[in-house]
Amino acid sequence: MFGFGTQELLIILLIALFIFGGKKLPEIGAGLGKGLKAFKQGLKETEVEDKDAAKPEIEKDSTSTEKGKA
């Protein structure tokens, strides 16, 4: 993961704890998690829209539905 080892990640976590405090870190983590989730969901929706746009739509013949009507 980007060349970070366990010690480096622990040091980064301790620095973040020192800067933001223990009460603020869960809020920051929750906000980042929600943001990532929304970003991934947006990417999936875009992929679905792209796939739907690539499919040619088959036009239904209006005369076939009105056969019995005169």
VMD Tcl script that draws the C-alpha trace (Angstrom):
set ca {
  {0.00 0.00 0.00}
  {2.05 2.93 -1.31}
  {5.16 1.49 0.33}
  {3.99 2.29 3.87}
  {4.84 -0.24 6.54}
  {3.18 -0.82 9.86}
  {5.47 1.59 11.68}
  {4.85 4.41 9.21}
  {1.08 3.98 9.42}
  {1.25 3.96 13.22}
  {3.27 7.19 13.23}
  {0.79 8.84 10.83}
  {-2.11 7.73 13.04}
  {-0.42 9.11 16.16}
  {0.25 12.45 14.45}
  {-3.39 12.64 13.32}
  {-4.51 11.80 16.86}
  {-2.27 14.54 18.24}
  {-3.48 17.14 15.72}
  {-7.22 16.42 15.70}
  {-7.76 14.85 19.10}
  {-9.52 11.65 20.07}
  {-13.05 13.01 19.76}
  {-12.66 14.40 16.26}
  {-11.01 11.36 14.58}
  {-14.16 9.17 14.47}
  {-16.09 12.03 12.90}
  {-13.37 12.53 10.28}
  {-13.26 8.78 9.57}
  {-17.03 8.58 9.21}
  {-17.04 11.56 6.86}
  {-14.30 10.07 4.70}
  {-16.10 6.72 4.62}
  {-19.38 8.30 3.53}
  {-17.58 10.34 0.90}
  {-15.84 7.28 -0.53}
  {-19.10 5.34 -0.55}
  {-20.88 8.13 -2.43}
  {-17.99 8.41 -4.89}
  {-18.04 4.67 -5.65}
  {-21.82 4.72 -6.02}
  {-21.53 7.62 -8.46}
  {-18.99 5.70 -10.51}
  {-21.28 2.66 -10.67}
  {-24.24 4.81 -11.75}
  {-22.14 6.38 -14.49}
  {-21.09 2.94 -15.75}
  {-24.72 1.79 -15.86}
  {-25.75 4.93 -17.75}
  {-22.89 4.43 -20.21}
  {-23.93 0.82 -20.82}
  {-27.57 1.83 -21.30}
  {-26.56 4.56 -23.74}
  {-24.50 2.08 -25.76}
  {-27.45 -0.29 -26.26}
  {-29.53 0.53 -29.34}
  {-33.18 0.96 -28.51}
  {-35.60 -1.16 -30.51}
  {-38.55 0.88 -31.66}
  {-41.87 -0.89 -31.42}
  {-44.09 -0.82 -34.46}
  {-47.29 1.01 -33.53}
  {-49.33 -0.92 -36.13}
  {-48.68 -4.24 -34.40}
  {-50.41 -3.05 -31.22}
  {-53.41 -1.67 -33.11}
  {-54.25 -4.74 -35.23}
  {-57.70 -5.29 -33.77}
  {-58.61 -1.62 -33.70}
  {-60.05 0.15 -36.71}
}
mol new
graphics top color blue
foreach p $ca { graphics top sphere $p radius 0.5 }
foreach p [lrange $ca 0 end-1] q [lrange $ca 1 end] { graphics top cylinder $p $q radius 0.2 }
display resetview
